[in-house]
Amino acid sequence: MRVAPVGGTAVQDHVALAEIELCGDLIIAASAADEDRLSMESIDEVLKVAEERTREVEAGR
């Protein structure tokens, strides 16, 4: 087994970190929800899907 050396050589995968953060947000929302499952609308709200779509439209995509 190979272990990364200690001391400033760590590589950050920003996409992976963003995905982990989104998963965490969903877990928190699910644990706070009154219903058994989050609705698609609730998931979209947690993931800020509407905000992203608005940015895309404004950017002309």
Jmol script that loads the backbone (N, CA, C; Angstrom):
load data "model"
ATOM      1  N   MET A   1       0.848  -1.185   0.000  1.00  0.00           N
ATOM      2  CA  MET A   1       0.000   0.000   0.000  1.00  0.00           C
ATOM      3  C   MET A   1       0.885   1.237   0.000  1.00  0.00           C
ATOM      4  N   ARG A   2       0.533   2.173  -0.845  1.00  0.00           N
ATOM      5  CA  ARG A   2       1.304   3.412  -0.952  1.00  0.00           C
ATOM      6  C   ARG A   2       0.551   4.548  -0.275  1.00  0.00           C
ATOM      7  N   VAL A   3       1.216   5.297   0.564  1.00  0.00           N
ATOM      8  CA  VAL A   3       0.611   6.408   1.296  1.00  0.00           C
ATOM      9  C   VAL A   3       1.235   7.711   0.796  1.00  0.00           C
ATOM     10  N   ALA A   4       0.397   8.717   0.606  1.00  0.00           N
ATOM     11  CA  ALA A   4       0.883  10.021   0.156  1.00  0.00           C
ATOM     12  C   ALA A   4       1.793  10.629   1.219  1.00  0.00           C
ATOM     13  N   PRO A   5       2.868  11.243   0.803  1.00  0.00           N
ATOM     14  CA  PRO A   5       3.781  11.869   1.764  1.00  0.00           C
ATOM     15  C   PRO A   5       3.118  13.046   2.469  1.00  0.00           C
ATOM     16  N   VAL A   6       3.551  13.301   3.669  1.00  0.00           N
ATOM     17  CA  VAL A   6       3.011  14.392   4.472  1.00  0.00           C
ATOM     18  C   VAL A   6       3.736  15.674   4.104  1.00  0.00           C
ATOM     19  N   GLY A   7       2.962  16.770   4.035  1.00  0.00           N
ATOM     20  CA  GLY A   7       3.612  18.054   3.843  1.00  0.00           C
ATOM     21  C   GLY A   7       3.355  18.748   2.528  1.00  0.00           C
ATOM     22  N   GLY A   8       2.151  19.234   2.314  1.00  0.00           N
ATOM     23  CA  GLY A   8       1.876  20.117   1.205  1.00  0.00           C
ATOM     24  C   GLY A   8       1.740  19.487  -0.166  1.00  0.00           C
ATOM     25  N   THR A   9       1.622  18.211  -0.266  1.00  0.00           N
ATOM     26  CA  THR A   9       1.480  17.584  -1.577  1.00  0.00           C
ATOM     27  C   THR A   9       0.055  17.133  -1.845  1.00  0.00           C
ATOM     28  N   ALA A  10      -0.858  17.509  -0.982  1.00  0.00           N
ATOM     29  CA  ALA A  10      -2.251  17.093  -1.138  1.00  0.00           C
ATOM     30  C   ALA A  10      -2.860  17.744  -2.384  1.00  0.00           C
ATOM     31  N   VAL A  11      -3.638  16.973  -3.099  1.00  0.00           N
ATOM     32  CA  VAL A  11      -4.334  17.462  -4.280  1.00  0.00           C
ATOM     33  C   VAL A  11      -5.814  17.522  -3.945  1.00  0.00           C
ATOM     34  N   GLN A  12      -6.441  18.645  -4.269  1.00  0.00           N
ATOM     35  CA  GLN A  12      -7.859  18.781  -3.993  1.00  0.00           C
ATOM     36  C   GLN A  12      -8.643  18.629  -5.292  1.00  0.00           C
ATOM     37  N   ASP A  13      -9.633  17.784  -5.235  1.00  0.00           N
ATOM     38  CA  ASP A  13     -10.540  17.604  -6.361  1.00  0.00           C
ATOM     39  C   ASP A  13     -11.763  18.459  -6.058  1.00  0.00           C
ATOM     40  N   HIS A  14     -11.833  19.627  -6.665  1.00  0.00           N
ATOM     41  CA  HIS A  14     -12.897  20.583  -6.337  1.00  0.00           C
ATOM     42  C   HIS A  14     -14.277  20.063  -6.716  1.00  0.00           C
ATOM     43  N   VAL A  15     -14.371  19.290  -7.781  1.00  0.00           N
ATOM     44  CA  VAL A  15     -15.653  18.718  -8.178  1.00  0.00           C
ATOM     45  C   VAL A  15     -16.115  17.718  -7.126  1.00  0.00           C
ATOM     46  N   ALA A  16     -15.210  16.858  -6.675  1.00  0.00           N
ATOM     47  CA  ALA A  16     -15.559  15.876  -5.649  1.00  0.00           C
ATOM     48  C   ALA A  16     -15.959  16.567  -4.352  1.00  0.00           C
ATOM     49  N   LEU A  17     -15.249  17.609  -3.974  1.00  0.00           N
ATOM     50  CA  LEU A  17     -15.595  18.337  -2.755  1.00  0.00           C
ATOM     51  C   LEU A  17     -16.974  18.985  -2.868  1.00  0.00           C
ATOM     52  N   ALA A  18     -17.307  19.519  -4.033  1.00  0.00           N
ATOM     53  CA  ALA A  18     -18.625  20.120  -4.248  1.00  0.00           C
ATOM     54  C   ALA A  18     -19.718  19.057  -4.156  1.00  0.00           C
ATOM     55  N   GLU A  19     -19.464  17.876  -4.732  1.00  0.00           N
ATOM     56  CA  GLU A  19     -20.445  16.792  -4.666  1.00  0.00           C
ATOM     57  C   GLU A  19     -20.655  16.325  -3.230  1.00  0.00           C
ATOM     58  N   ILE A  20     -19.583  16.240  -2.471  1.00  0.00           N
ATOM     59  CA  ILE A  20     -19.689  15.842  -1.066  1.00  0.00           C
ATOM     60  C   ILE A  20     -20.514  16.861  -0.286  1.00  0.00           C
ATOM     61  N   GLU A  21     -20.279  18.141  -0.554  1.00  0.00           N
ATOM     62  CA  GLU A  21     -21.045  19.187   0.120  1.00  0.00           C
ATOM     63  C   GLU A  21     -22.539  19.094  -0.222  1.00  0.00           C
ATOM     64  N   LEU A  22     -22.857  18.846  -1.500  1.00  0.00           N
ATOM     65  CA  LEU A  22     -24.259  18.713  -1.904  1.00  0.00           C
ATOM     66  C   LEU A  22     -24.906  17.502  -1.242  1.00  0.00           C
ATOM     67  N   CYS A  23     -24.173  16.399  -1.164  1.00  0.00           N
ATOM     68  CA  CYS A  23     -24.704  15.205  -0.481  1.00  0.00           C
ATOM     69  C   CYS A  23     -24.972  15.506   0.986  1.00  0.00           C
ATOM     70  N   GLY A  24     -24.066  16.218   1.610  1.00  0.00           N
ATOM     71  CA  GLY A  24     -24.258  16.610   3.003  1.00  0.00           C
ATOM     72  C   GLY A  24     -25.497  17.467   3.180  1.00  0.00           C
ATOM     73  N   ASP A  25     -25.693  18.418   2.254  1.00  0.00           N
ATOM     74  CA  ASP A  25     -26.887  19.272   2.309  1.00  0.00           C
ATOM     75  C   ASP A  25     -28.159  18.444   2.185  1.00  0.00           C
ATOM     76  N   LEU A  26     -28.144  17.441   1.295  1.00  0.00           N
ATOM     77  CA  LEU A  26     -29.316  16.571   1.140  1.00  0.00           C
ATOM     78  C   LEU A  26     -29.561  15.734   2.381  1.00  0.00           C
ATOM     79  N   ILE A  27     -28.509  15.230   2.997  1.00  0.00           N
ATOM     80  CA  ILE A  27     -28.656  14.431   4.215  1.00  0.00           C
ATOM     81  C   ILE A  27     -29.251  15.270   5.336  1.00  0.00           C
ATOM     82  N   ILE A  28     -28.771  16.490   5.475  1.00  0.00           N
ATOM     83  CA  ILE A  28     -29.302  17.384   6.512  1.00  0.00           C
ATOM     84  C   ILE A  28     -30.774  17.679   6.257  1.00  0.00           C
ATOM     85  N   ALA A  29     -31.110  17.974   4.998  1.00  0.00           N
ATOM     86  CA  ALA A  29     -32.510  18.269   4.656  1.00  0.00           C
ATOM     87  C   ALA A  29     -33.395  17.055   4.901  1.00  0.00           C
ATOM     88  N   ALA A  30     -32.914  15.869   4.551  1.00  0.00           N
ATOM     89  CA  ALA A  30     -33.703  14.657   4.743  1.00  0.00           C
ATOM     90  C   ALA A  30     -33.917  14.365   6.226  1.00  0.00           C
ATOM     91  N   SER A  31     -32.906  14.610   7.028  1.00  0.00           N
ATOM     92  CA  SER A  31     -33.057  14.330   8.459  1.00  0.00           C
ATOM     93  C   SER A  31     -33.993  15.329   9.137  1.00  0.00           C
ATOM     94  N   ALA A  32     -34.121  16.525   8.567  1.00  0.00           N
ATOM     95  CA  ALA A  32     -34.995  17.544   9.145  1.00  0.00           C
ATOM     96  C   ALA A  32     -36.421  17.493   8.589  1.00  0.00           C
ATOM     97  N   ALA A  33     -36.636  16.695   7.541  1.00  0.00           N
ATOM     98  CA  ALA A  33     -37.941  16.655   6.870  1.00  0.00           C
ATOM     99  C   ALA A  33     -38.975  15.911   7.713  1.00  0.00           C
ATOM    100  N   ASP A  34     -40.211  16.352   7.576  1.00  0.00           N
ATOM    101  CA  ASP A  34     -41.316  15.703   8.277  1.00  0.00           C
ATOM    102  C   ASP A  34     -41.766  14.433   7.557  1.00  0.00           C
ATOM    103  N   GLU A  35     -41.651  14.421   6.248  1.00  0.00           N
ATOM    104  CA  GLU A  35     -42.099  13.272   5.465  1.00  0.00           C
ATOM    105  C   GLU A  35     -41.000  12.206   5.409  1.00  0.00           C
ATOM    106  N   ASP A  36     -41.367  11.010   4.935  1.00  0.00           N
ATOM    107  CA  ASP A  36     -40.414   9.906   4.847  1.00  0.00           C
ATOM    108  C   ASP A  36     -39.338  10.161   3.797  1.00  0.00           C
ATOM    109  N   ARG A  37     -39.715  10.810   2.707  1.00  0.00           N
ATOM    110  CA  ARG A  37     -38.789  11.092   1.620  1.00  0.00           C
ATOM    111  C   ARG A  37     -38.909  12.552   1.217  1.00  0.00           C
ATOM    112  N   LEU A  38     -37.822  13.084   0.712  1.00  0.00           N
ATOM    113  CA  LEU A  38     -37.876  14.438   0.173  1.00  0.00           C
ATOM    114  C   LEU A  38     -38.570  14.409  -1.182  1.00  0.00           C
ATOM    115  N   SER A  39     -39.425  15.381  -1.416  1.00  0.00           N
ATOM    116  CA  SER A  39     -40.060  15.495  -2.728  1.00  0.00           C
ATOM    117  C   SER A  39     -39.027  16.019  -3.721  1.00  0.00           C
ATOM    118  N   MET A  40     -39.326  15.853  -4.990  1.00  0.00           N
ATOM    119  CA  MET A  40     -38.420  16.366  -6.024  1.00  0.00           C
ATOM    120  C   MET A  40     -38.268  17.878  -5.891  1.00  0.00           C
ATOM    121  N   GLU A  41     -39.338  18.565  -5.517  1.00  0.00           N
ATOM    122  CA  GLU A  41     -39.277  20.009  -5.334  1.00  0.00           C
ATOM    123  C   GLU A  41     -38.348  20.369  -4.174  1.00  0.00           C
ATOM    124  N   SER A  42     -38.410  19.589  -3.097  1.00  0.00           N
ATOM    125  CA  SER A  42     -37.532  19.833  -1.949  1.00  0.00           C
ATOM    126  C   SER A  42     -36.071  19.596  -2.319  1.00  0.00           C
ATOM    127  N   ILE A  43     -35.827  18.542  -3.070  1.00  0.00           N
ATOM    128  CA  ILE A  43     -34.463  18.241  -3.510  1.00  0.00           C
ATOM    129  C   ILE A  43     -33.936  19.368  -4.384  1.00  0.00           C
ATOM    130  N   ASP A  44     -34.760  19.828  -5.336  1.00  0.00           N
ATOM    131  CA  ASP A  44     -34.361  20.936  -6.198  1.00  0.00           C
ATOM    132  C   ASP A  44     -34.055  22.189  -5.385  1.00  0.00           C
ATOM    133  N   GLU A  45     -34.850  22.429  -4.342  1.00  0.00           N
ATOM    134  CA  GLU A  45     -34.641  23.594  -3.495  1.00  0.00           C
ATOM    135  C   GLU A  45     -33.312  23.483  -2.743  1.00  0.00           C
ATOM    136  N   VAL A  46     -33.041  22.320  -2.179  1.00  0.00           N
ATOM    137  CA  VAL A  46     -31.786  22.108  -1.447  1.00  0.00           C
ATOM    138  C   VAL A  46     -30.585  22.270  -2.374  1.00  0.00           C
ATOM    139  N   LEU A  47     -30.700  21.731  -3.584  1.00  0.00           N
ATOM    140  CA  LEU A  47     -29.596  21.787  -4.539  1.00  0.00           C
ATOM    141  C   LEU A  47     -29.546  23.096  -5.318  1.00  0.00           C
ATOM    142  N   LYS A  48     -30.522  23.979  -5.067  1.00  0.00           N
ATOM    143  CA  LYS A  48     -30.600  25.301  -5.708  1.00  0.00           C
ATOM    144  C   LYS A  48     -30.654  25.188  -7.230  1.00  0.00           C
ATOM    145  N   VAL A  49     -31.464  24.254  -7.698  1.00  0.00           N
ATOM    146  CA  VAL A  49     -31.599  24.007  -9.138  1.00  0.00           C
ATOM    147  C   VAL A  49     -32.197  25.215  -9.842  1.00  0.00           C
ATOM    148  N   ALA A  50     -33.228  25.823  -9.268  1.00  0.00           N
ATOM    149  CA  ALA A  50     -33.881  26.970  -9.906  1.00  0.00           C
ATOM    150  C   ALA A  50     -32.900  28.130 -10.055  1.00  0.00           C
ATOM    151  N   GLU A  51     -32.062  28.355  -9.049  1.00  0.00           N
ATOM    152  CA  GLU A  51     -31.083  29.438  -9.125  1.00  0.00           C
ATOM    153  C   GLU A  51     -30.087  29.197 -10.255  1.00  0.00           C
ATOM    154  N   GLU A  52     -29.660  27.953 -10.405  1.00  0.00           N
ATOM    155  CA  GLU A  52     -28.709  27.616 -11.478  1.00  0.00           C
ATOM    156  C   GLU A  52     -29.352  27.791 -12.851  1.00  0.00           C
ATOM    157  N   ARG A  53     -30.610  27.386 -12.979  1.00  0.00           N
ATOM    158  CA  ARG A  53     -31.302  27.555 -14.263  1.00  0.00           C
ATOM    159  C   ARG A  53     -31.444  29.027 -14.607  1.00  0.00           C
ATOM    160  N   THR A  54     -31.734  29.842 -13.610  1.00  0.00           N
ATOM    161  CA  THR A  54     -31.869  31.280 -13.835  1.00  0.00           C
ATOM    162  C   THR A  54     -30.539  31.871 -14.311  1.00  0.00           C
ATOM    163  N   ARG A  55     -29.434  31.451 -13.682  1.00  0.00           N
ATOM    164  CA  ARG A  55     -28.113  31.922 -14.113  1.00  0.00           C
ATOM    165  C   ARG A  55     -27.810  31.505 -15.541  1.00  0.00           C
ATOM    166  N   GLU A  56     -28.175  30.277 -15.904  1.00  0.00           N
ATOM    167  CA  GLU A  56     -27.919  29.794 -17.261  1.00  0.00           C
ATOM    168  C   GLU A  56     -28.710  30.604 -18.283  1.00  0.00           C
ATOM    169  N   VAL A  57     -29.985  30.900 -17.970  1.00  0.00           N
ATOM    170  CA  VAL A  57     -30.821  31.662 -18.881  1.00  0.00           C
ATOM    171  C   VAL A  57     -30.255  33.082 -19.036  1.00  0.00           C
ATOM    172  N   GLU A  58     -29.852  33.675 -17.921  1.00  0.00           N
ATOM    173  CA  GLU A  58     -29.294  35.026 -17.967  1.00  0.00           C
ATOM    174  C   GLU A  58     -27.970  35.064 -18.734  1.00  0.00           C
ATOM    175  N   ALA A  59     -27.234  33.975 -18.689  1.00  0.00           N
ATOM    176  CA  ALA A  59     -25.960  33.907 -19.413  1.00  0.00           C
ATOM    177  C   ALA A  59     -26.162  33.580 -20.897  1.00  0.00           C
ATOM    178  N   GLY A  60     -27.395  33.273 -21.278  1.00  0.00           N
ATOM    179  CA  GLY A  60     -27.699  32.998 -22.672  1.00  0.00           C
ATOM    180  C   GLY A  60     -27.368  31.602 -23.132  1.00  0.00           C
ATOM    181  N   ARG A  61     -27.398  30.666 -22.229  1.00  0.00           N
ATOM    182  CA  ARG A  61     -27.094  29.263 -22.590  1.00  0.00           C
ATOM    183  C   ARG A  61     -28.279  28.585 -23.165  1.00  0.00           C
TER     184      ARG A  61
END
end "model"
wireframe off; spacefill off
backbone 0.3
color backbone group
